[in-house]
Amino acid sequence: MVGTAATAAAAADVPVVGSFLWKGVANVDASRCMDPLVRESDLRVMEDVITEEEELVVAEECMKILKRRRYEEDHWDQVIVKFKEMERSRWSTETKRILDRLREVPILPQGLEYFPAVHVIDLAEDGFIKPHVDSIKFSGRVVAGVSLLSPSIMRFKEEHGESIIDAFLPRRSFYVMTGRVRYHYTHEILPGVQVFRNEFPVNRTRRISIMLRDEFQKEHLEAQDINLS
């Protein structure tokens, strides 16, 4: 099981070489990916990065802060439907400790310069996130997040091709996208009940995600043959 291996690797404080690369992870369905340019390290998933108790600590603090806000019907860039969100850098001592530890998850690349604030998205049970590529001008080479309260399926679609990758994200799981998947694939959170690998249903309910991003650096775009000018 991915989560068991992940916990052991984290406890041993050793670098992860291949255990969580997407081609070898049961949580990732790459059967419809024909893209030869995608590297195994471009998408990683790790289970149980926090405990159930830690999940509740973080989720309850987020809900307390956001409780007076209504779920918005549409995002400013028309990507998210029925959501609340915030960027926040001030947290309780316990939540800060948990978030600091997330930045040390072994599937993250080394030496990242993180934004000081984390991005929180509270997605209603009947909300969803449409296909999009995160801004390449204002954030760096990594988009990563931990899923709280609900399992979900995140779908990645090649922007200029037909490849599709589905990732099953259980509660308390952590995903990292970088490289070609970060820059050349859209990602979305599917609504309602979905079936993963034609094997089992995934009933997505209210979901809180805690997003980590690193600072923009021009050389990251150059490595992907992306020109902003």
Backbone torsions as a table, in degrees:
resi	resn	phi	psi	omega
1	MET	NA	137.9	-176.3
2	VAL	-59.5	-45.4	-176.7
3	GLY	-60.9	-38.8	180.0
4	THR	-63.9	-45.4	178.4
5	ALA	-64.1	-38.3	-179.4
6	ALA	-64.1	-44.1	-179.8
7	THR	-62.8	-41.3	179.9
8	ALA	-65.1	-41.9	180.0
9	ALA	-64.8	-40.9	-179.8
10	ALA	-65.8	-40.5	-178.8
11	ALA	-66.0	-35.0	-179.8
12	ALA	-79.5	-11.4	178.3
13	ASP	56.5	47.8	178.9
14	VAL	-118.3	151.7	178.6
15	PRO	-68.0	143.6	179.2
16	VAL	-92.7	123.5	-177.0
17	VAL	-97.6	-52.7	-175.3
18	GLY	-135.6	-3.7	-171.4
19	SER	-63.7	-27.5	-172.4
20	PHE	-120.4	14.8	176.9
21	LEU	-69.9	143.1	-164.1
22	TRP	-61.1	-29.2	-178.6
23	LYS	-70.2	-18.6	-177.8
24	GLY	-111.1	12.9	-175.7
25	VAL	-107.8	127.8	-178.5
26	ALA	-63.9	-24.0	-179.3
27	ASN	-73.5	-11.2	-174.2
28	VAL	-114.7	126.9	176.9
29	ASP	-104.8	103.8	-179.7
30	ALA	-107.5	22.2	-176.5
31	SER	-65.8	-19.7	178.9
32	ARG	-107.3	17.4	178.3
33	CYS	-99.8	114.7	178.5
34	MET	-111.1	10.3	-174.0
35	ASP	-79.9	111.7	-178.2
36	PRO	-74.4	-10.4	-176.7
37	LEU	-89.3	-11.6	178.8
38	VAL	-74.2	128.6	176.5
39	ARG	-91.4	154.1	179.0
40	GLU	-61.4	-29.8	-178.0
41	SER	-80.7	-2.4	-177.3
42	ASP	-73.2	-19.6	179.5
43	LEU	-144.3	124.7	-179.6
44	ARG	-134.2	144.7	178.8
45	VAL	-132.6	136.6	-179.2
46	MET	-136.2	130.5	-178.5
47	GLU	-90.1	157.4	170.0
48	ASP	52.3	50.8	178.5
49	VAL	-77.1	-18.0	173.4
50	ILE	-134.3	164.4	179.0
51	THR	-83.6	168.8	175.9
52	GLU	-60.3	-39.7	180.0
53	GLU	-64.4	-42.1	178.9
54	GLU	-66.9	-36.9	176.6
55	GLU	-57.6	-45.4	-179.1
56	LEU	-67.5	-37.7	177.8
57	VAL	-58.5	-50.2	-177.0
58	VAL	-69.5	-45.5	-178.0
59	ALA	-62.5	-43.5	-178.9
60	GLU	-66.0	-36.5	177.5
61	GLU	-66.6	-41.2	177.8
62	CYS	-63.1	-44.9	-178.6
63	MET	-65.0	-36.5	178.5
64	LYS	-63.5	-42.2	-179.6
65	ILE	-68.6	-37.1	-173.4
66	LEU	-94.3	-0.3	-168.1
67	LYS	-62.3	-29.0	-177.9
68	ARG	-87.5	-3.1	178.5
69	ARG	-92.1	144.8	175.8
70	ARG	-86.9	154.3	173.0
71	TYR	-68.3	127.2	-179.9
72	GLU	-83.6	142.5	-177.0
73	GLU	-76.8	-28.4	-176.7
74	ASP	-151.6	144.7	-178.9
75	HIS	-81.4	159.7	-179.5
76	TRP	-59.5	-29.9	177.6
77	ASP	-106.2	17.2	174.2
78	GLN	61.2	31.9	-178.5
79	VAL	-98.6	-38.9	-173.4
80	ILE	-111.6	139.6	179.3
81	VAL	-120.4	128.3	-179.9
82	LYS	60.0	82.5	-173.6
83	PHE	-152.6	162.8	163.3
84	LYS	-125.0	150.3	178.2
85	GLU	-150.9	161.3	175.4
86	MET	-160.5	157.8	169.0
87	GLU	-115.2	129.0	-171.6
88	ARG	-145.9	138.2	177.2
89	SER	-117.6	-13.1	179.9
90	ARG	-101.0	120.4	-176.9
91	TRP	-135.8	165.0	172.1
92	SER	-62.9	161.6	-178.9
93	THR	-57.9	-42.5	-177.4
94	GLU	-67.9	-45.1	179.4
95	THR	-65.9	-39.2	177.9
96	LYS	-60.3	-40.8	178.5
97	ARG	-61.2	-41.8	-179.8
98	ILE	-66.4	-44.4	-179.6
99	LEU	-65.8	-38.5	177.0
100	ASP	-61.3	-38.2	179.7
101	ARG	-69.9	-32.5	177.0
102	LEU	-60.7	-34.1	179.9
103	ARG	-70.4	-7.8	177.8
104	GLU	-106.8	9.5	179.3
105	VAL	-58.1	133.5	-170.7
106	PRO	-65.9	-15.4	179.3
107	ILE	-85.3	-4.1	175.9
108	LEU	-80.3	143.0	173.4
109	PRO	-60.5	153.0	-179.8
110	GLN	-79.6	155.2	170.5
111	GLY	71.9	26.3	179.3
112	LEU	-77.5	144.1	172.3
113	GLU	-101.8	101.0	-173.0
114	TYR	-80.0	150.6	164.7
115	PHE	-59.9	140.9	178.9
116	PRO	-65.1	-31.0	179.7
117	ALA	-96.9	145.3	172.9
118	VAL	-98.2	153.1	-179.2
119	HIS	-100.0	123.4	-179.0
120	VAL	-111.2	128.4	175.5
121	ILE	-121.4	119.5	175.7
122	ASP	-102.2	106.3	-174.5
123	LEU	-101.4	123.1	-179.9
124	ALA	-63.1	160.2	-178.1
125	GLU	-56.7	-37.4	179.4
126	ASP	-98.3	14.9	175.6
127	GLY	-90.9	173.9	177.6
128	PHE	-163.1	166.1	178.5
129	ILE	-117.0	123.9	-176.9
130	LYS	-77.4	162.9	178.8
131	PRO	-60.2	131.4	179.3
132	HIS	-162.2	161.4	170.4
133	VAL	-111.3	126.1	179.1
134	ASP	-59.8	148.0	-176.8
135	SER	-47.0	129.9	177.0
136	ILE	-90.4	-6.5	-178.6
137	LYS	-93.8	-25.6	-169.9
138	PHE	-118.8	-2.1	174.5
139	SER	-141.6	167.5	-168.0
140	GLY	-92.2	-148.2	-170.6
141	ARG	-85.5	-5.4	-176.7
142	VAL	-123.7	133.5	166.0
143	VAL	-121.9	122.3	-174.9
144	ALA	-140.5	152.2	-179.9
145	GLY	-162.7	156.1	175.3
146	VAL	-110.9	139.3	-176.8
147	SER	-99.8	127.1	-179.5
148	LEU	-117.0	146.3	170.2
149	LEU	77.6	-28.7	-175.0
150	SER	-148.4	145.9	168.7
151	PRO	-75.6	163.4	178.1
152	SER	-159.1	169.1	171.8
153	ILE	-116.4	125.5	174.7
154	MET	-103.8	127.5	-178.3
155	ARG	-108.9	134.3	177.5
156	PHE	-113.7	128.4	179.4
157	LYS	-124.3	132.9	177.4
158	GLU	-63.1	128.4	-176.5
159	GLU	-63.2	-42.7	-176.7
160	HIS	-121.2	49.2	-179.7
161	GLY	-171.2	-169.1	-174.1
162	GLU	-115.4	3.9	-177.3
163	SER	-70.8	141.6	178.6
164	ILE	-134.5	136.5	174.4
165	ILE	-128.0	130.5	175.5
166	ASP	-109.2	135.7	176.8
167	ALA	-120.2	124.2	174.0
168	PHE	-86.0	119.6	-176.5
169	LEU	-112.4	97.4	176.4
170	PRO	-68.3	167.6	172.1
171	ARG	-55.6	139.4	176.9
172	ARG	72.2	10.4	175.9
173	SER	-87.4	160.7	-175.5
174	PHE	-130.6	130.3	177.8
175	TYR	-119.5	152.6	176.7
176	VAL	-134.1	125.2	171.7
177	MET	-116.4	137.6	179.2
178	THR	-151.8	-177.7	175.7
179	GLY	58.0	-137.5	-175.5
180	ARG	-65.4	-37.3	179.7
181	VAL	-64.6	-36.9	179.7
182	ARG	-68.9	-40.8	-171.2
183	TYR	-99.1	-25.1	-171.6
184	HIS	-119.4	6.5	176.8
185	TYR	-126.2	138.3	168.6
186	THR	-78.0	158.3	172.4
187	HIS	-134.8	152.3	-176.4
188	GLU	-152.6	155.8	172.0
189	ILE	-104.9	118.8	-175.2
190	LEU	-74.7	147.0	-177.1
191	PRO	-85.7	161.2	169.0
192	GLY	60.3	-146.6	-179.8
193	VAL	-93.2	124.1	177.4
194	GLN	-122.6	159.9	177.7
195	VAL	-111.2	125.7	-178.4
196	PHE	-95.6	128.2	179.7
197	ARG	56.0	23.3	-175.2
198	ASN	56.6	28.2	-175.0
199	GLU	-116.7	-45.7	-176.1
200	PHE	-148.7	148.0	-179.5
201	PRO	-77.3	146.5	175.3
202	VAL	-120.4	110.3	-177.5
203	ASN	-95.5	101.3	-178.3
204	ARG	-84.5	124.4	176.9
205	THR	-111.2	-154.5	177.5
206	ARG	-57.9	132.3	-174.8
207	ARG	-132.0	131.7	172.0
208	ILE	-112.1	128.3	177.1
209	SER	-117.9	139.8	177.1
210	ILE	-110.1	114.0	-172.2
211	MET	-102.8	134.7	174.5
212	LEU	-112.3	134.3	177.1
213	ARG	-136.2	152.6	177.7
214	ASP	-104.8	168.0	-177.0
215	GLU	-70.2	147.4	176.9
216	PHE	-65.7	136.0	171.9
217	GLN	-139.1	129.8	-173.0
218	LYS	-58.7	-34.7	-177.1
219	GLU	-64.6	-22.4	176.7
220	HIS	-65.7	-39.0	177.9
221	LEU	-70.1	-40.2	179.9
222	GLU	-61.2	-34.8	178.9
223	ALA	-66.3	-22.1	178.8
224	GLN	-104.0	12.0	-179.5
225	ASP	57.9	41.1	177.5
226	ILE	-108.2	129.0	-179.5
227	ASN	-115.9	120.2	-179.1
228	LEU	-77.3	-21.2	-175.5
229	SER	-78.1	NA	NA
